[in-house]
C-alpha cells in the first residue's frame, strides 16, 4: 500500500487544507476559461479581419501583457494582502470576459470592434497575471514545505487538464452558438472562481510559511529592516538562481514545437493527424508524469534529478529529430512530456522551499514571467534554425546546442545540484 501511495500523485494537500482546495478548484475552472479565450480570440479576430497577421498580433498582445502582469503582480503580492489581489484579478477577468461577450454581440458599436477585441484581450492578460502571481505567492503560507512537491504536481496536473479540455469545449460552444457565447461561458466561469475564492483567509505578505513560527518583531526602538531586494536575493540565493537558469533552458527547449509542422511535411507526408498527435503527445506524457509523481517527494537530491531530467529531455529531442517513423516520434515526445513535467514539479518545489515569505510574490512573478517569455523566445530561435536547415536537421542541431548548455549547467550549478532533501517528521529517526 505504501509503495502504491508513493507512486501516485499525493493528494494530501487537498485533504488537509480547505483553503488549498478552494484554490485548486478555482484554478482549474479559471484555466478552462482562459483556454476558451485562447481559442475564441484568434477565431473571432480572423473572422473580423481575414488576416493571420492580426491573429498573431492579438496573441502577442495577450502574451506581452501577461508577461508584464506577472512582474507587476509579483511586486504587488509582496506589498498587499494576497487574497485581495486574487479577488481583484479574478473579478477583473470576469469583467473583461463580459466585455468581450458584449463586443461579440455588437452591443458597443453595432458590430464587433477589432480595437475593442485587442484592448480587452490585453487587459485580460494583464489582470489575469496579477491574480496568478498573488495566488502562487500565497500557497506556501497555506501548505507546509514538505508537501510542496505534491502541490507542484497538482498544479502541473490542473494546467495540463485545463489546456487539454478547454479547446474542445471552446470548439463545441463556438460551433453550436457562436464565439460570443464562448465569452459568456468564460465570464460565468470567472465569476464562479470569485465566489469560491471569497472563502479564503486573509493572506498578508508577512504571513509565515505554513508550519513555521512567525519571525520575531523588532524591538520598538529599532528601525524596521528594509526588505531584501529581488535581484540581491536571487544573486545570493544560488539555489533559486540555478532553478531560474535551468528554467530558461527548459523553456527554450519547449520552443521546438515550432518545428513540428515542418517535420510532418518533410517526413510524414504532411498528415494533419500526425501533427495533432505530436502536439498532444507532450501534454499526454506530462499528465502521466503528474499522476505518478508521488515518488518525487522522496528524492534525496532534487537538484541532481532536475538537471538530469533537463539533459535527458534534450537527448530525447535529438532522437526525435532522427526518428524515421511516426509512432516512434510520438513515443519519444511522450517521454519528453514526462521529463518536462518532472522538471516542472521540481522547479516549483525548489523555488517555494528556498524563498522567504515576504519575497514569494516577486520571485514567483519573475519565475512565471520567465516561463511565459521563454517558450516564445524558444519558438523564435527554433524557427530560425528551421530557416537554415530542414526541420528534422534543425531539431537535431537545436537539441545538440541545448544539450551542451544543459551539461554546462549541470557541472557549474553546484549549489543546485548539492541540495539535499530534508526528511519529513515521519521519516525522522526516532
C-alpha positions in Angstrom: 0.0 0.0 0.0 2.8 2.4 0.8 4.5 1.7 -2.5 1.3 2.5 -4.4 0.8 5.6 -2.4 4.3 6.8 -3.1 3.9 6.2 -6.8 0.7 8.1 -7.5 0.2 11.9 -7.1 -0.1 12.9 -3.4 -3.5 14.5 -2.7 -2.9 15.2 1.0 -2.8 19.0 0.4 -6.3 18.7 -0.9 -7.4 16.6 2.1 -5.8 18.7 4.8 -6.2 22.3 3.6 -9.6 23.7 2.9 -8.1 27.0 1.5 -5.9 25.0 -0.9 -9.0 23.0 -2.1 -10.6 26.3 -2.9 -7.5 27.5 -4.8 -7.2 24.1 -6.6 -10.8 24.1 -7.8 -10.8 27.8 -8.7 -7.6 27.5 -10.7 -8.8 24.5 -12.6 -12.0 26.4 -13.5 -10.1 29.5 -14.4 -7.7 27.6 -16.7 -10.7 26.3 -18.6 -12.0 29.8 -19.0 -8.6 31.1 -20.1 -8.4 28.2 -22.6 -11.7 29.3 -24.0 -10.3 32.7 -24.7 -7.1 31.3 -26.3 -9.3 29.7 -28.9 -12.1 32.3 -29.2 -10.0 35.4 -29.6 -8.0 34.1 -32.6 -11.1 32.7 -34.3 -13.0 36.0 -33.9 -10.1 38.1 -35.0 -9.7 36.0 -38.2 -13.5 36.2 -38.8 -13.3 40.0 -38.4 -10.2 40.7 -40.4 -9.4 37.6 -42.5 -5.7 38.3 -41.6 -3.3 35.9 -39.9 -1.2 38.9 -39.1 -3.9 40.3 -36.9 -4.4 36.9 -35.3 -0.7 36.8 -34.4 -0.7 40.4 -33.2 -3.6 39.7 -30.9 -1.9 36.6 -29.5 1.3 38.7 -29.0 -0.6 41.5 -27.2 -2.0 38.9 -24.7 1.4 37.4 -24.2 3.1 40.7 -23.6 0.5 42.0 -21.1 0.7 38.6 -19.3 4.4 38.9 -19.0 4.1 42.4 -17.6 1.3 41.4 -15.3 3.4 38.6 -13.8 6.2 41.0 -12.9 3.9 43.7 -11.6 1.7 41.2 -9.8 4.6 39.6 -8.1 5.7 43.0 -6.7 2.2 43.9 -5.5 1.8 40.5 -3.9 4.7 41.4 -1.6 3.1 44.6 -0.5 -0.6 44.0 -0.2 -3.0 41.2 1.1 -2.7 38.4 -1.4 -6.4 37.5 -1.0 -7.5 40.9 -2.1 -5.2 40.8 -5.2 -6.5 37.4 -6.2 -10.1 38.6 -5.9 -9.4 41.8 -7.8 -7.7 39.9 -10.5 -10.4 37.3 -10.9 -13.2 39.9 -10.8 -11.3 41.9 -13.4 -11.0 38.8 -15.6 -14.8 38.2 -15.3 -15.5 41.8 -16.3 -13.1 41.6 -19.3 -14.7 38.4 -20.5 -18.1 40.0 -20.2 -16.8 42.9 -22.2 -15.7 40.5 -24.9 -19.1 39.0 -25.0 -20.8 42.4 -25.2 -18.4 43.3 -28.1 -19.1 40.0 -29.7 -22.8 40.6 -29.7 -22.2 44.0 -31.3 -23.8 45.9 -28.4 -21.0 48.6 -28.4 -20.9 49.8 -32.0 -23.5 47.7 -33.8 -20.9 45.2 -34.9 -17.9 43.6 -33.1 -15.0 46.0 -32.9 -11.4 44.9 -33.7 -10.0 47.6 -31.5 -12.1 46.6 -28.5 -11.1 43.0 -29.1 -7.4 44.0 -29.0 -7.9 46.1 -25.9 -9.9 43.6 -23.8 -7.6 40.7 -24.8 -4.6 42.8 -23.5 -6.5 43.8 -20.3 -7.4 40.2 -19.6 -3.7 39.1 -20.0 -2.6 41.8 -17.6 -5.3 41.3 -14.9 -5.2 37.5 -15.0 -1.5 37.5 -14.5 -1.8 39.8 -11.4 -4.1 37.3 -9.7 -1.9 34.3 -10.7 1.2 35.9 -9.1 -0.6 36.6 -5.9 -2.1 33.1 -5.8 1.3 31.4 -6.4 2.8 33.5 -3.6 0.0 32.6 -1.2 0.2 28.8 -1.5 3.4 28.3 0.7 1.7 30.1 3.5 -1.1 27.5 3.4 0.8 24.3 2.8 3.8 23.0 4.8 7.1 22.9 2.9 7.3 19.1 2.9 4.1 19.0 0.8 5.3 21.5 -1.8 6.3 18.7 -4.3 2.7 17.4 -4.1 1.4 20.9 -4.7 3.7 21.3 -7.7 2.4 18.0 -9.1 -1.3 19.0 -8.5 -0.6 22.4 -10.1 1.0 20.8 -13.2 -2.0 18.4 -13.4 -4.5 21.3 -13.4 -2.6 23.1 -16.1 -2.4 20.1 -18.4 -6.0 19.1 -17.8 -7.2 22.6 -18.4 -5.2 23.0 -21.6 -6.4 19.6 -22.8 -10.1 20.1 -22.1 -10.7 23.8 -22.9 -10.0 23.8 -26.7 -12.7 21.1 -27.1 -15.2 23.0 -25.0 -14.5 26.2 -27.0 -14.9 24.4 -30.3 -18.2 22.9 -29.2 -19.6 26.2 -27.9 -18.4 28.2 -30.9 -19.8 25.7 -33.4 -23.1 25.4 -31.6 -23.8 29.0 -30.7 -21.1 31.4 -31.9 -17.9 32.9 -30.5 -19.8 35.5 -28.4 -21.3 32.7 -26.3 -17.9 31.2 -25.6 -17.1 34.6 -23.9 -20.3 34.3 -21.9 -19.3 30.9 -20.7 -15.8 32.2 -19.8 -17.3 35.1 -17.9 -19.6 32.7 -15.9 -16.6 30.5 -15.1 -14.5 33.5 -13.9 -17.4 34.7 -11.7 -17.7 31.2 -10.2 -14.0 31.3 -9.2 -14.5 34.7 -7.5 -17.3 33.1 -5.4 -15.1 30.1 -4.5 -12.1 32.3 -3.5 -14.2 34.6 -1.3 -13.8 31.9 1.4 -10.0 32.2 1.5 -8.5 33.6 4.7 -6.6 36.9 4.8 -3.0 36.3 3.4 -0.7 39.3 4.1 2.8 39.1 2.7 4.1 39.0 6.3 2.3 35.7 6.9 4.7 32.9 8.0 5.4 29.9 5.8 2.9 27.1 6.9 4.3 25.1 9.8 6.9 27.7 10.7 7.0 30.2 13.6 6.5 33.8 12.6 9.6 36.0 12.6 10.0 37.9 15.9 9.0 41.5 15.8 12.0 44.0 16.0 12.4 46.0 19.3 10.3 49.2 19.4 13.4 51.4 19.4 14.9 49.6 16.4 14.1 50.8 12.8 12.5 48.0 10.8 14.9 46.3 8.4 14.4 47.1 4.7 13.2 44.1 2.7 15.8 42.3 0.7 15.8 43.5 -3.0 14.7 40.9 -5.5 17.9 41.0 -7.5 20.0 40.8 -4.4 18.2 37.8 -3.1 18.4 35.9 -6.4 22.1 36.7 -6.7 22.7 35.5 -3.1 20.4 32.5 -3.1 22.2 30.3 -5.6 19.6 27.5 -5.5 16.9 29.9 -6.7 19.3 31.4 -9.3 20.1 27.8 -10.5 16.4 26.9 -10.8 15.9 30.1 -12.9 18.7 29.2 -15.2 17.5 25.7 -15.7 14.0 27.0 -16.3 15.2 29.3 -19.1 16.9 26.3 -20.8 13.7 24.2 -20.3 11.5 26.9 -21.9 13.9 27.3 -24.8 13.7 23.6 -25.4 9.9 23.7 -25.4 10.1 26.0 -28.4 10.9 23.0 -30.6 7.1 22.7 -31.2 7.6 25.5 -33.8 9.3 22.9 -36.0 6.6 20.2 -35.8 4.6 21.2 -38.8 7.7 21.3 -40.9 8.8 17.9 -39.7 5.4 16.4 -40.5 5.5 17.9 -44.0 9.1 16.7 -44.6 8.9 13.2 -43.1 5.3 12.1 -42.6 3.6 13.4 -45.8 2.0 16.4 -44.2 -0.6 14.2 -42.5 -2.6 16.5 -40.2 -3.4 13.6 -37.9 0.3 13.1 -37.3 0.7 16.8 -36.5 -2.2 16.7 -34.0 -0.8 13.5 -32.3 2.7 15.1 -32.0 1.3 18.2 -30.3 -0.9 16.0 -28.0 2.0 13.6 -27.1 3.9 16.1 -24.9 0.8 17.0 -22.9 -0.2 13.3 -22.6 3.2 12.4 -21.2 3.1 15.3 -18.8 -0.3 14.2 -17.4 1.0 10.7 -16.9 4.1 12.1 -15.0 1.9 14.3 -12.8 -0.4 11.5 -11.9 2.5 9.2 -11.0 4.6 11.9 -9.2 4.3 10.7 -5.6 7.9 9.4 -5.7 9.3 12.8 -6.4 8.7 13.8 -2.7 11.2 11.1 -1.6 14.1 12.1 -3.9 17.1 12.9 -1.8 18.9 15.1 -4.4 16.1 17.0 -6.2 18.7 19.4 -7.9 20.6 16.4 -9.4 17.3 14.9 -10.7 16.3 18.3 -12.1 19.4 18.8 -14.2 19.4 15.2 -15.2 15.9 15.4 -16.4 16.8 18.6 -18.3 19.7 16.9 -20.0 17.7 13.8 -20.8 15.0 15.9 -22.4 17.3 17.3 -25.0 18.9 13.9 -25.7 15.4 12.6 -26.4 14.6 15.6 -28.6 17.7 14.8 -30.7 16.4 11.2 -31.1 13.0 12.6 -32.0 14.6 14.6 -34.8 16.1 11.4 -36.1 13.0 9.2 -35.8 12.0 7.8 -39.2 8.6 6.5 -38.1 5.6 8.5 -36.9 4.8 6.1 -34.0 8.4 6.3 -32.8 8.3 10.1 -32.9 5.1 10.2 -30.9 6.6 7.8 -28.3 9.6 10.0 -27.9 7.5 13.1 -27.4 5.6 11.2 -24.7 8.9 10.7 -23.0 9.7 14.4 -23.4 6.4 15.3 -21.8 7.2 13.0 -18.8 10.6 14.6 -18.4 9.2 18.2 -18.7 6.6 17.5 -16.0 9.2 16.1 -13.6 11.2 19.3 -14.1 8.1 21.5 -13.6 7.3 19.9 -10.3 10.9 20.1 -9.0 11.3 23.7 -10.1 8.1 24.7 -8.3 9.0 22.9 -5.1 12.6 24.2 -5.0 11.6 27.8 -5.7 8.9 27.8 -3.0 11.2 25.9 -0.5 14.1 28.3 -0.8 12.2 31.7 -0.9 11.2 33.5 2.3 7.5 34.6 2.6 8.0 38.4 2.0 9.7 37.7 -1.3 7.4 34.9 -2.7 5.4 37.3 -4.8 8.3 38.9 -6.7 10.2 35.6 -7.1 7.1 33.8 -8.3 6.3 36.7 -10.7 9.8 36.5 -12.3 9.7 32.7 -12.5 6.3 32.7 -14.2 7.2 35.6 -16.5 10.3 33.7 -17.5 8.2 30.6 -18.4 5.7 32.8 -20.4 8.5 34.5 -22.3 10.9 31.5 -22.6 8.6 29.4 -24.8 8.1 32.4 -27.2 11.8 33.0 -27.4 12.5 29.3 -27.8 10.0 29.1 -30.7 11.6 32.1 -32.4 15.1 30.6 -32.1 13.9 27.1 -33.2 12.1 28.7 -36.1 15.3 30.5 -37.1 17.1 27.1 -37.1 14.3 25.9 -39.4 15.1 28.6 -42.0 18.7 27.3 -42.2 18.1 23.5 -42.2 15.2 21.2 -43.0 13.0 20.7 -39.9 14.5 17.3 -38.9 18.0 18.6 -39.0 17.0 21.8 -37.2 15.5 19.8 -34.4 18.7 17.7 -34.1 21.1 20.7 -34.2 18.8 22.8 -31.8 18.8 19.8 -29.4 22.6 19.4 -29.5 23.1 23.1 -28.7 20.7 22.9 -25.7 22.2 19.6 -24.6 25.7 21.2 -24.4 24.2 24.1 -22.4 22.5 21.7 -20.0 25.7 19.7 -19.4 27.5 23.0 -18.6 24.6 23.9 -16.2 24.9 20.5 -14.5 28.6 21.0 -14.0 28.6 24.6 -12.8 25.4 24.9 -10.8 26.9 23.3 -7.7 24.5 24.9 -5.2 21.5 23.5 -7.1 22.9 20.0 -7.5 24.1 20.0 -3.9 20.6 20.4 -2.5 19.7 17.6 -0.2 16.0 17.0 0.8 15.4 17.3 4.5 13.5 14.3 5.9 9.9 14.8 6.9 8.8 14.3 10.5 7.5 10.9 9.6 10.9 9.9 8.2 13.0 11.3 11.0 14.8 8.7 13.1 13.2 8.0 16.4 
